[in-house]
Amino acid sequence: MTARQSKQITDPQALRALAHPIRLKLLELLTVDGPATGRRLADLTGESTASVSYHVSQLVRWGLVEPALDLARGRERPWQATSRGITWSATGDGSPEFAAASRALREQFIARRLAALDEFQRHEDEFDTAWREAAWIGEDLGHLDPAELTEATERIKAVLAEYTDTARPRREGARKVAFFAYAVPVPDDPS
């Protein structure tokens, strides 16, 4: 798969459709690990092939997945992601429907990343010292205006993109790493 840009989702119905844990997992697998057949996706997710087929069809409906025709062999029908990932506005068209759909999808993303962090913590001792030392969990606070926050976010995304580009050759000893970051304003402290 060649390097691709993220797809901007602007339809609240698409956001709602994506706010499903299996669909997000399938999209992640196809985006990060590359094309796969329904059978392979079923094996990786523990879902039935019928369930995978249904959820893939929903991803196809919203233009996030397509057949990988050049990889088809016999009856195998592999699927591939159409973009590097997805992005969406928190406010979109300003409608309550969009805001609710955006929130629902964001909640699913957060739940997936927190589950990955929890999984790491439960299995941390199974990683060798180099991986345990390389893993990073940090926090910082600062005072920014919206323009500065946007700039900082774009710079962070650019750095991550250098390492997460699917066209980047995989180095020996590399393994899948989950990045999770957030930058949100905090309520004013009344004290």
N, C-alpha and C positions, 0 to 999 in steps of 0.2 A: 504494500500500500504506500502511496506517495504521501508526502506531508500535506495536510489539509487544514483549512481554517475551521474554527468553531462555527456552528450554525446558530444564528440568532432566531429564537422562537418568539413569535409575536402573537400567536393565536392562543387565547385562554383555554380553548378546548384541547389544544395540543399539550399545553402545560398540565392540564388535568389528567390527560391520558398518560403522560410520562410520570406522573406522581404515583408510580406503582413500583414497589421494590423489585419485582422480577424484571420488569422492563428496564429499569435502571441498571440492573446487574447484566442483562443481555447486552445493552448498549455499551456498557463498560467493557465487557469481554470483547465485543467486536471492534471497539475503538482501540483498546490497548493491545490485545493479543492478536488481532487481525481476523480475517475471514474464517468462518467455521460453519459446519453443517448443523442442521437442527438436532441431529443425534448427538454431535459433539457438545452443543450447547446444553442439551438435556443432561448429559453426563456431568458437565461442569457445574450445573446449577442444582442438580438433584430433582429437577422437574420432569414431568412426562414430556415426550415429544409432542403430544397434542397441545399441552399447555404452552410449550416453547413456540410451536407453530402459531398459536393464537396471538401470543404477545409479540412475536416478530412481525406478524401481519399488522399489528397496531403501529409498530415502529416504521414499517413500510408506508403505511397510510399517511404518516406525518413527515415523510421524506428523510428519515434518519437512518434507514437501512435499505439496502437494495441487493438484488441477486449479484453474486460474484460470478458472472457468466464465464469469464475466462478461466475460472478454477473448477468449473463443473466437470465431473467425471461420471459417466454413466447416469445412474439415477440419483446420485448425490447432488444436492442443491445447496451449495454454500452461500452464506450471506456475508455482507460486509457493511461497515458503517459508511455513511456518505460524507461525514465530516470528522474533525478531530474531537469534537465534543459539542456541547450546547451552551449557550448563554441566553439570558433573558433579563428583561428589565423587572425591577421590583414593582414598578408602578404601571408600566405598559400604557394602555390607552386611558388610564385613569378610572376605569370602571371597577366597581366592587367585585365583579366576576373575575377580572384579571388579577386584582390584588389577592383574592382568595386562592386562585389557581397558582399564582406565583409563590405564595406562602406554603401551599401544600407541597409543591415540588421542592422548595428549599428545605422544608422539614424532612423530606425523604433523603435528600443529599446529606444533611447534617446527621441523620440517624445512621446512614451507611458509613460515614467517616468516623463517627463515635464508636460504632461497632468495630471498625478496623483498629482503632486505638485500643479498645478494650481487648481485642484479640491479641494484639502485640503484648500488652501488659500481662495477660494470662500465660503467654508462651515465651516471654522475654528470655528466660533462662535457657531455652532451647537454641537460641542464636549464639554464635561464637562472639568473642569479645569485640572483634572489629565491627560487627553489625550493631552490637549493643552500644558501643562508643559512638558510632556514626549516626545512630538514631537521634533525632532532635525533637524536643518538646520545649517550647519557650513562650515567653509572654513579654510584652512591652506596652507601655502607654505613652501617648504624646498628645499634644494639642495641635490639631490640624483644621483647616477650613475645607469645605467640600472639594475645591480644586486641588488642594494638596493631597487629600485622600485619594482622589481619582488618579493623580500622578503616581503616588506610591503604589497603588494597586496595579497600575499598568506596568510599572517597573518590576514588581514581583512576578506578575504573569509572564513578562518577557524572559526573566531568568529561568523560571520553571519550564517554559517552552523549549529552551535550549536542551533540556534533559528529558523531556517527555515526547518529543517529536518521534512519531512512529517510524520515520525514515532514518533515524539515527541508528548507526550500527550498535548492536548490543555487545558490550564488552564482556570478556570472560569473567565469571563470578558475579555477574549482575543478576539482580532479582527484582521483582515488581516491588515498587515503593509507593505508598500512598502519601500524597501531599494534601494537607488540609490547612487552610488559612482563613482567617476572617478579619475584617476591619470594619468595625461598626461603632457608631457614636454611643457613648454611655450616657445615661441620664445624669443631669446635673446633680451634684452632691449638695444637699441643702445646708450642710454644716460649714 
